[in-house]
């Protein structure tokens, strides 16, 4: 008789450790348990044929456990759900809700809006104020009036040392609404770069002022031969050492083509009260902006952050390559490195569609990057929003694996996309604002959530997580590439059978459900190319309705062969939950396996990988 010792952690509230002592004999498995009563035990056979035709080899243990669902976590109010945030403003169109904090703790938010849709002639900019950390907001004040009939768009606010709030925006001052050939056009990304300011927290605003946008090659070769400049900005101004910068994108061709990044710099706006004395310089030097010609036409929505090292600036922007781009300046913005595509600290490309990849620097000197973890090429697929943490290393920023930070059950193009966020850091707490194009909201983000992202890069082992509850997860270790299809785990859940197996080509697959309702998660081949031990995490986030896989602490994202690595659950199992009805341990090759009755976050799964096999 052979004896096997199997340890299965079942994470409940409180956690329960189930120890199985399996005694192998010819036709049955006798199982003894600790701290948990089994409802059902069945034997094992020398050969087990599954529905998909994959065979288990003789001698593999098969034990069958059934758990009481009463201990599983109840659904909780998820802070990541957009509907659970506080509303800033809702209108026919509402975009770019960006916030500055005054010395008395008031929040001043500026945004672009209209009663119509994006790009309407009646598009204007407005401001609103909150005195209770975003819970309630004042009636909006029109900075440029909706009755003026001239498009004013893409407001970005800056606050000075003396509580003056500036707002910079694109203004169609020459009322250009036709191409040179007479074709009607949308008119919110060309005209003058203007600004106004408020000395009373947005209650009243100064007269309009205009910045001198230096004409460069991009302008001279545009559709208007330089007589009209096309540009817009999405990045809130940044400050360091009494200096301020804000970035914007110039366009060489209508509409939203041949983009390149530029920035304005002022060395005295934070302290100078007389606007006639403000110093402005436009960088980079020369005729060409921040751009890599090899990346094609679409290079836009450049946004910047100062770095910890003196003179350092970091720029991120969107492309249509399935990944965003980044560039560095080490002389305060005068010159920039040739842009490259953003990668995780692991070296793998970060996946992102044609959407704003917003970067922030926090007061602790660390960074956050908002993105969408998919390789789409269009304006779609902005839900959910994911967040990566960053730290500086050897003069560059390295990025953590991402977590879902916000999501919506509305998946429509019109009102279901999440984008143009801003970060508010106030007295040690964090909030993120966002828009769904009609409704702007603000959401407090738990500090522990952000610390988890940064801990991935510091390799600090997490001891647990209280951030997620509804869902399930499992993880295990196994040796890599095999020459034949091999089942590693087989579970039965309320969603149907869950089978984890590795095919002979080295790809790991997770199959869940029945023939009628079924999903498959597929690993990236490159992650399992050798026979070394590998760690696998499988997560079912039922609040966000997302299932995804991680291998060796790296999120599976399609690796360029597919736009998505995650799968939406709501489309498959409306209202269901992946509670495990039973566990079938099918292969001793799956080592140190664990089952959780809650969703495990990315950061916690990375920590489990970093803890190692032993």
C-alpha positions in Angstrom: 0.0 0.0 0.0 1.3 3.5 -0.9 0.6 6.6 1.2 0.3 10.1 -0.1 0.1 13.3 1.9 -1.8 16.1 0.1 -2.3 19.6 1.6 -5.1 21.7 0.2 -5.7 25.2 1.6 -9.3 26.3 1.5 -9.4 30.0 2.2 -12.7 30.9 3.9 -13.5 33.4 6.7 -11.8 32.3 8.9 -9.3 30.3 6.8 -9.6 26.6 7.2 -6.7 24.2 6.4 -7.8 20.9 5.1 -5.2 18.1 5.3 -5.9 14.9 3.2 -4.1 11.7 4.0 -4.8 9.4 1.1 -4.0 5.7 1.3 -3.8 4.1 -2.1 -5.0 0.6 -2.7 -6.2 -1.4 -5.6 -9.7 0.1 -6.1 -10.3 2.8 -3.5 -9.0 5.8 -1.8 -9.4 6.1 2.0 -9.3 9.8 3.0 -8.7 11.2 6.5 -9.4 14.9 7.1 -8.6 17.5 9.7 -10.9 20.4 10.6 -13.3 19.7 7.9 -16.0 17.0 7.3 -16.2 15.4 3.9 -19.6 14.8 2.5 -18.6 12.4 -0.2 -15.6 10.2 -1.2 -15.3 8.1 -4.3 -12.6 5.7 -5.3 -10.1 5.9 -8.2 -9.5 3.7 -11.1 -6.4 2.7 -13.1 -7.7 4.8 -16.0 -10.2 7.7 -16.2 -11.7 8.8 -19.4 -12.9 12.5 -19.5 -15.5 13.9 -21.8 -12.9 15.7 -23.9 -11.1 12.4 -24.6 -8.0 13.2 -22.5 -6.8 10.2 -20.5 -5.2 10.1 -17.1 -2.3 7.7 -16.7 -2.5 4.6 -14.5 -1.6 5.2 -10.9 -2.7 8.8 -10.7 -4.7 9.6 -7.6 -8.3 10.7 -7.9 -10.0 12.0 -4.8 -13.4 13.8 -4.8 -14.3 16.3 -2.1 -17.6 18.2 -1.7 -17.7 21.4 0.4 -20.5 23.2 2.2 -21.1 26.5 0.5 -22.3 28.2 3.7 -18.8 29.5 4.5 -18.3 31.2 1.2 -18.0 35.0 1.2 -21.1 37.1 0.5 -21.2 39.7 -2.2 -19.9 43.0 -0.9 -20.0 46.6 -2.1 -17.1 46.8 -4.5 -15.3 50.1 -4.5 -14.1 49.4 -8.1 -17.6 49.5 -9.6 -18.0 52.9 -11.3 -21.6 53.1 -10.1 -20.4 53.1 -6.5 -18.4 56.3 -7.0 -19.6 59.9 -6.4 -20.9 61.8 -9.3 -19.1 65.0 -10.3 -21.3 66.0 -13.2 -23.5 64.4 -15.9 -24.5 65.9 -19.2 -24.9 65.0 -22.9 -21.2 64.9 -23.1 -18.7 65.3 -20.2 -15.0 64.6 -20.4 -11.6 65.0 -18.7 -12.6 65.7 -15.1 -9.3 67.0 -13.7 -8.9 68.2 -10.2 -6.6 70.5 -8.2 -6.6 70.8 -4.4 -6.4 74.3 -2.8 -4.7 75.2 0.5 -8.0 75.0 2.4 -8.7 71.5 1.1 -11.2 72.5 -1.6 -11.2 70.5 -4.8 -11.6 72.4 -8.0 -12.5 70.3 -11.0 -12.5 71.4 -14.6 -14.0 69.5 -17.5 -15.1 69.7 -21.1 -18.9 69.3 -21.7 -21.9 70.0 -23.9 -25.6 69.1 -24.1 -24.9 67.2 -27.3 -22.1 64.7 -28.2 -18.3 64.9 -28.3 -17.2 67.5 -30.9 -20.4 69.5 -31.1 -20.1 73.2 -31.9 -21.7 74.0 -28.5 -18.8 72.3 -26.6 -17.5 74.4 -23.7 -15.4 74.1 -20.5 -16.6 74.5 -16.9 -15.5 74.2 -13.3 -17.1 72.8 -10.1 -15.9 72.7 -6.5 -16.1 70.1 -3.7 -15.5 70.8 0.0 -16.0 67.3 1.2 -13.5 65.2 -0.7 -15.6 64.7 -3.8 -18.8 63.6 -2.1 -20.8 66.6 -3.4 -20.1 69.2 -6.0 -21.2 72.8 -6.6 -23.3 73.9 -9.6 -20.8 74.1 -12.6 -19.5 77.5 -13.6 -19.0 78.1 -17.4 -15.4 79.1 -18.0 -16.1 79.6 -21.7 -19.8 80.0 -22.2 -21.9 77.5 -24.1 -23.8 80.4 -25.7 -20.7 81.8 -27.3 -20.9 79.3 -30.2 -17.2 78.7 -30.3 -15.7 75.4 -29.4 -13.6 75.4 -26.2 -12.3 72.0 -25.2 -9.8 69.9 -23.2 -9.4 72.0 -20.1 -6.4 71.1 -17.9 -6.0 72.9 -14.5 -2.9 74.1 -12.7 -2.7 75.5 -9.1 -0.1 77.9 -8.0 1.6 78.4 -4.6 -0.8 81.3 -3.9 -4.0 79.3 -4.8 -4.6 80.7 -8.3 -6.1 78.1 -10.6 -5.2 78.3 -14.2 -7.0 76.4 -16.9 -5.4 75.8 -20.4 -7.6 74.7 -23.3 -8.0 74.5 -27.1 -10.2 77.3 -28.5 -11.5 77.6 -32.0 -10.8 81.3 -32.0 -10.8 81.7 -35.8 -14.1 79.6 -36.1 -12.6 77.2 -38.6 -15.2 74.7 -39.5 -14.3 73.7 -43.0 -11.2 72.2 -44.7 -9.5 74.2 -47.4 -11.6 72.3 -49.9 -14.9 73.3 -48.2 -15.5 70.0 -46.4 -17.3 70.4 -43.1 -15.2 69.2 -40.1 -15.2 68.7 -36.4 -13.6 71.7 -34.8 -12.4 71.0 -31.3 -8.8 70.1 -32.0 -7.6 73.2 -33.7 -7.3 76.9 -33.1 -5.6 78.9 -30.3 -4.1 77.6 -27.1 -5.8 79.8 -24.5 -5.9 80.1 -20.7 -7.9 81.8 -18.0 -7.4 81.9 -14.3 -9.4 82.1 -11.1 -8.4 83.6 -7.7 -11.6 82.5 -5.9 -11.5 78.7 -6.4 -13.4 78.7 -9.7 -16.3 81.0 -8.8 -15.2 83.6 -11.3 -12.6 83.5 -14.2 -10.3 86.1 -15.8 -10.4 87.3 -19.4 -9.1 84.9 -22.0 -5.4 84.9 -22.7 -3.5 83.2 -25.5 -0.2 81.3 -25.6 2.2 81.6 -28.5 2.4 78.1 -30.0 5.6 78.0 -32.0 5.0 77.0 -35.6 7.0 73.9 -36.4 7.4 71.5 -39.3 4.3 69.6 -38.2 2.2 72.8 -38.6 3.7 74.0 -41.8 3.0 70.7 -43.5 -0.6 70.2 -42.2 -3.8 70.5 -44.3 -3.8 74.3 -43.7 -0.1 74.9 -44.5 0.4 76.2 -41.0 -2.3 78.9 -41.1 -4.3 76.8 -38.6 -2.7 74.7 -35.9 -4.2 71.4 -34.8 -3.5 70.2 -31.2 -5.0 69.2 -27.9 -3.9 68.3 -24.4 -5.0 65.6 -21.9 -2.2 65.8 -19.3 -2.6 68.0 -16.2 0.3 70.3 -15.7 3.1 69.1 -13.4 5.3 71.0 -11.0 8.8 70.5 -9.5 11.3 72.9 -8.0 9.2 76.0 -8.7 8.8 75.1 -12.3 5.8 73.9 -14.3 5.2 72.0 -17.5 2.2 70.8 -19.4 2.2 68.5 -22.5 0.1 68.5 -25.6 -0.1 66.8 -28.9 0.2 68.5 -32.3 -1.4 67.0 -35.4 0.1 67.1 -38.9 -3.1 65.9 -40.6 -6.8 66.2 -40.0 -8.3 64.2 -38.2 -6.1 62.9 -35.4 -3.2 61.8 -37.7 0.5 62.4 -37.7 0.7 63.3 -34.0 3.7 64.3 -32.0 4.3 65.5 -28.4 5.2 69.0 -27.2 5.2 70.8 -23.9 5.1 74.3 -22.5 7.5 75.2 -19.6 7.3 78.1 -17.2 9.9 78.9 -14.6 7.8 81.4 -12.7 4.0 80.7 -13.1 3.9 79.1 -9.6 5.0 82.4 -7.9 4.4 85.3 -10.3 1.0 87.0 -9.9 1.4 89.4 -12.9 0.5 87.3 -16.0 2.3 89.8 -18.3 5.5 88.7 -16.6 5.0 85.0 -17.1 7.9 83.2 -18.9 6.9 80.5 -21.4 9.1 78.2 -23.5 7.9 75.5 -25.8 10.0 72.3 -25.9 11.6 70.1 -27.3 14.0 72.3 -29.1 13.9 72.3 -32.9 11.3 71.3 -35.4 10.2 67.8 -34.3 8.2 66.8 -31.3 8.2 63.6 -29.2 7.6 60.9 -31.8 9.1 57.7 -33.3 8.4 57.5 -37.1 8.5 53.7 -37.0 5.4 53.7 -34.8 3.2 55.2 -37.6 0.7 58.0 -37.8 -1.1 57.7 -34.4 1.1 59.0 -31.6 -1.0 61.2 -29.4 -2.2 62.2 -25.9 1.2 62.7 -24.5 1.3 63.2 -20.8 4.3 63.8 -18.5 5.5 63.5 -14.9 8.7 64.7 -13.3 11.1 62.1 -12.1 13.0 61.8 -8.9 16.4 62.4 -10.6 17.2 66.0 -11.3 16.0 67.2 -14.7 14.1 64.0 -15.4 10.7 63.9 -17.1 8.8 60.9 -18.2 6.2 60.9 -21.1 3.6 58.2 -21.9 1.3 58.3 -24.9 -1.1 56.2 -27.0 -0.5 54.5 -30.3 -2.4 51.9 -32.5 0.3 49.3 -32.0 -1.5 47.5 -29.2 0.9 49.1 -26.7 1.5 52.6 -25.5 4.8 54.4 -25.9 7.2 56.2 -23.5 10.1 58.7 -23.8 12.5 60.2 -21.3 14.1 63.7 -20.9 17.0 64.2 -18.6 17.4 68.0 -19.2 14.0 69.3 -18.1 12.2 68.7 -21.4 14.5 70.3 -23.9 15.5 67.0 -25.6 13.9 63.6 -25.5 14.9 60.0 -26.1 13.5 58.1 -29.1 10.2 56.7 -27.9 9.9 52.9 -27.2 6.9 50.8 -26.4 6.2 50.5 -22.6 7.1 47.2 -21.0 6.5 45.6 -17.6 9.5 45.1 -15.3 9.5 41.5 -16.6 10.3 42.8 -20.1 7.0 41.9 -21.7 5.1 44.5 -23.6 2.2 46.3 -21.8 -1.0 45.9 -23.8 -3.2 48.9 -24.5 -5.6 50.1 -27.2 -6.0 53.6 -28.7 -6.9 55.2 -25.3 -5.3 57.5 -22.8 -2.4 55.8 -20.9 -2.4 58.2 -18.0 0.7 58.4 -15.8 1.0 59.9 -12.3 3.8 60.4 -9.7 2.8 60.2 -6.1 4.2 62.0 -3.1 6.2 58.9 -2.1 8.2 59.2 -5.3 6.5 56.2 -6.9 4.3 56.0 -10.0 1.0 54.8 -11.3 -0.1 54.0 -14.9 -3.7 53.8 -16.0 -4.2 51.4 -18.9 -6.6 48.8 -20.3 -4.6 45.6 -20.5 -5.6 44.6 -24.0 -4.0 44.9 -27.4 -6.9 46.6 -29.4 -6.1 49.1 -32.0 -9.3 51.2 -31.9 -11.0 53.6 -29.5 -13.0 50.7 -28.0 -12.1 48.3 -25.1 -11.6 50.8 -22.3 -13.5 48.8 -19.7 -12.2 47.6 -17.3 -9.4 50.1 -16.4 -6.2 48.5 -15.0 -3.5 50.1 -12.9 0.2 49.3 -12.7 2.6 50.6 -10.1 6.0 52.0 -11.0 9.4 52.7 -9.4 12.6 54.2 -10.8 15.5 52.0 -11.5 18.7 52.9 -13.3 17.2 56.1 -14.6 14.0 54.6 -16.0 10.5 53.6 -14.6 9.7 49.9 -14.3 6.1 48.8 -14.1 4.3 46.2 -12.1 1.7 43.7 -13.3 -1.7 45.3 -13.4 -4.8 45.2 -11.2 -8.4 46.1 -12.2 -9.0 49.5 -10.6 -12.4 50.5 -12.1 -15.0 48.7 -14.2 -18.6 49.2 -15.4 -21.3 46.7 -16.3 -22.2 49.0 -19.1 -20.1 47.7 -22.0 -21.5 50.0 -24.7 -19.3 52.2 -26.8 -21.4 55.3 -26.0 -21.4 55.2 -22.2 -19.4 52.2 -21.1 -15.8 53.2 -21.8 -13.7 54.5 -18.9 -11.0 57.0 -19.7 -9.4 60.4 -19.1 -8.8 59.8 -15.4 -7.1 62.0 -12.9 -5.4 61.2 -9.5 -6.1 63.2 -6.4 -3.7 62.6 -3.5 -4.8 64.4 -0.3 -3.6 63.9 3.3 -2.4 60.4 2.6 -5.6 59.2 0.7 -6.0 58.6 -3.0 -8.9 59.1 -5.4 -9.3 58.6 -9.2 -11.7 60.5 -11.3 -12.9 59.2 -14.7 -15.5 59.7 -17.3 -17.8 57.4 -19.3 -18.2 60.3 -21.8 -21.5 61.4 -20.3 -20.9 61.1 -16.6 -17.9 62.1 -14.6 -17.3 60.3 -11.2 -14.7 60.2 -8.4 -13.6 57.1 -6.6 -11.5 56.6 -3.4 -8.8 54.0 -3.9 -7.6 52.0 -0.9 -4.0 52.7 -0.1 -3.4 49.0 0.5 -4.4 48.4 -3.2 -1.7 50.8 -4.4 0.9 49.5 -1.9 0.3 46.1 -3.3 1.2 47.2 -6.8 4.4 48.8 -5.6 5.2 45.8 -3.4 5.5 43.6 -6.5 8.6 45.6 -7.5 10.1 45.7 -4.0 9.4 41.9 -3.7 7.7 42.4 -0.4 5.7 39.3 0.4 2.0 40.1 1.1 0.4 38.2 3.9 -3.2 38.4 2.6 -5.7 40.6 1.0 -9.0 42.1 2.1 -9.6 44.0 -1.1 -11.5 41.5 -3.1 -14.1 38.9 -2.0 -16.7 37.6 -4.5 -15.2 35.1 -6.8 -12.6 32.3 -6.5 -9.0 31.5 -7.4 -6.6 28.7 -7.4 -2.9 28.4 -7.8 -0.3 25.6 -8.0 3.2 24.8 -9.2 4.2 22.3 -11.9 7.1 21.4 -14.2 6.9 22.9 -17.6 6.8 21.5 -21.1 5.5 18.0 -21.8 5.4 15.7 -24.8 1.7 14.8 -24.4 -1.6 16.3 -23.2 -1.6 16.2 -19.4 -4.4 17.0 -17.0 -3.1 18.9 -14.0 -6.3 19.6 -12.0 -10.0 18.8 -12.4 -12.7 20.6 -10.3 -16.4 20.8 -10.5 -18.0 24.2 -9.9 -21.4 25.8 -10.1 -20.3 27.0 -13.5 -19.6 23.4 -14.6 -16.4 21.3 -14.8 -13.1 23.2 -14.5 -10.2 21.4 -16.1 -6.6 22.6 -16.1 -4.3 20.8 -18.6 -1.2 21.4 -20.6 -1.2 20.4 -24.2 1.7 18.8 -25.9 2.8 22.1 -27.5 3.4 23.5 -24.0 0.4 25.8 -23.8 -1.6 25.7 -20.6 -5.4 25.7 -20.9 -8.2 26.2 -18.5 -11.5 24.9 -19.6 -14.6 25.9 -17.6 -18.3 25.0 -18.1 -20.4 22.8 -20.3 -20.8 22.6 -24.0 -23.7 25.1 -23.9 -21.9 27.7 -21.7 -18.1 27.5 -21.9 -15.0 29.6 -21.6 -11.3 28.9 -22.2 -8.3 30.6 -20.8 -5.1 30.0 -22.8 -1.5 30.8 -21.6 1.1 32.6 -23.7 3.3 29.9 -25.2 6.5 31.7 -24.3 5.8 31.6 -20.6 6.0 27.8 -20.5 8.8 27.0 -22.9 11.0 25.1 -20.6 10.8 22.2 -18.1 11.5 24.3 -15.0 9.0 24.7 -12.2 6.2 27.2 -13.1 3.7 28.9 -10.9 0.1 29.2 -12.3 -2.7 31.4 -10.8 -6.3 31.3 -12.1 -8.6 34.1 -10.9 -12.4 34.5 -11.2 -13.3 38.1 -10.3 -17.0 37.8 -10.2 -17.6 41.5 -9.2 -15.7 42.7 -12.3 -16.9 39.7 -14.3 -13.4 38.9 -15.5 -11.5 35.6 -15.5 -7.7 35.7 -16.2 -4.6 33.6 -15.7 -1.1 34.4 -14.5 2.1 32.3 -15.1 5.2 32.9 -13.0 3.9 36.3 -11.8 3.0 37.5 -15.2 -0.5 38.2 -16.4 -1.6 36.4 -19.5 -2.5 39.0 -22.1 -2.5 37.4 -25.5 1.2 38.2 -26.1 0.4 39.9 -29.4 -1.4 36.8 -30.9 -4.7 37.8 -29.4 -6.0 41.2 -28.2 -7.2 39.8 -24.9 -5.9 37.4 -22.3 -8.9 37.9 -20.0 -12.4 36.6 -20.5 -15.7 38.2 -19.5 -17.8 36.0 -17.3 -21.1 38.0 -17.4 -21.5 37.1 -21.1 -21.3 33.4 -20.1 -22.8 33.0 -16.7 -25.2 35.8 -15.7 -25.7 35.8 -12.0 -23.7 32.6 -11.3 -20.7 32.2 -9.0 -17.7 29.9 -9.5 -18.2 28.2 -6.1 -16.4 24.9 -6.0 -18.8 22.0 -5.6 -15.9 19.5 -5.5 -12.2 19.0 -6.0 -10.7 16.2 -8.0 -6.9 16.0 -7.4 -5.7 14.4 -10.6 -2.0 14.8 -10.9 0.8 14.8 -8.4 2.7 17.0 -10.8 0.5 19.9 -9.6 2.3 20.8 -6.4 1.5 23.2 -3.5 -2.0 23.8 -4.9 -4.4 26.1 -3.2 -8.1 26.9 -3.6 -9.5 30.3 -2.5 -13.2 31.1 -2.1 -12.4 34.8 -3.0 -10.8 36.4 -5.9 -7.0 36.8 -5.5 -5.7 40.1 -6.7 -2.8 40.3 -9.1 -0.4 41.7 -6.5 -1.2 38.8 -4.0 -0.7 36.2 -6.8 2.7 37.8 -7.7 3.6 37.6 -4.0 2.7 33.9 -3.9 4.9 33.3 -6.9 7.8 35.3 -5.4 7.5 33.2 -2.2 8.7 30.2 -4.3 7.9 26.5 -4.4 9.4 25.6 -1.1 
